[in-house]
Amino acid sequence: MIDQKFGRLLLRGQARRHQAFPNLPSSVFRFPSSAFCLPPSVFRLLSFVFCLLLVVFSSSCSRRALLDSAQAAWDRADYAAAADYYEQFLKENPQSDKAEFARLRAATVCQRDLKQYDRAIQHYIHFIEEFSRSPDIVQARMQLAACYGLTGKRREAIGEYESVLPKISDEKERRRLRLNIADMYFDLNDRGQALAEYQKVVADASYDELAERAYLRIGGIRLLRDEYEEAIPAYEAVVAHTKDQMVRRSARFGMADCYERTFQYDKAIQTLEQTEPDPKSPNYIQQRIANVREQQRQRNLSAPSKAEWPGKK
């Protein structure tokens, strides 16, 4: 039965090709009569190979269709559908040579486009475990760390950042990762370790946007720890180099706080007078100066007088 069906299939193909090319002699499309005189075992083998090729071709088309559908969904900003298509592809074709690509794309769409960080974390973990030799492994670890941070898993984020640091050769990128680590420690309320990490960011480095963020944090931590004299140089570095008026204003307020709390009222007032007012609160600086002057007056009144009281005769 299979032999007869295979023979009829070949004859139908011959007839269709003849219809498509009527100008060619029919001998071009004719199969040798001996082809149908082969032993049954040969026909069965040919039938099996033919069916196998059909299955492989169909499977390949199905895989390609899923990836094409995922890309088309992403192109029209249907990110949820794109993620679903990639995940369906991975479920049906875990050993495909396109699995690495699909896994990373699924992770990226979940993280960047859908903001579904827990879902992205699972994809990044699978990618790191299954494709440890991928050229994208470092980037995947950094994105995994970012997802951990965004889901409040700061210890896990620190671990990923620390594991990546030895593999980064660019100095600015290393400082950026160190700044992320410092921020994680700060959010964990581990101010001592955060301070140490921020100081690594500014050590032997020229002033840039990374140093600016680190100096502001150093000043803030020192201020919280009542280390006013150590906080002032960090704020001064920002005032001297920043090009952002709001950042400069914030740093000057920090300096004024330090001077005020160390009873250096004149320096606090001078710093506030040099500060650009905020258009949203134009009267704030003058009110702040008035408060400092009042504190200075109250302190002078409470201080022991150096004048000697006249004795009674």
ABEGO torsion letter per residue (X at the ends): XAAAAAAAAAAAAAAAAAAABAABBAAAABBBAAAAABBAAAAAAAAAAAAAAAAAAAAAAAAAAAAAAAAAAAAAGBAAAAAAAAAAAAAABAABAAAAAAAAAAAAAAAAAAGBAAAAAAAAAAAAAABAABAAAAAAAAAAAAAAAAAGBAAAAAAAAAAAAAABABAAAAAAAAAAAAAAAAAAGBAAAAAAAAAAAABGBBBBAAAAAAAAAAAAAAAAAGBAAAAAAAAAAAAAABABAAAAAAAAAAAAAAAAAAGBAAAAAAAAAABBBBAABAAAAAAAAAAAAAAAAAAAAABBBABBBBBBX
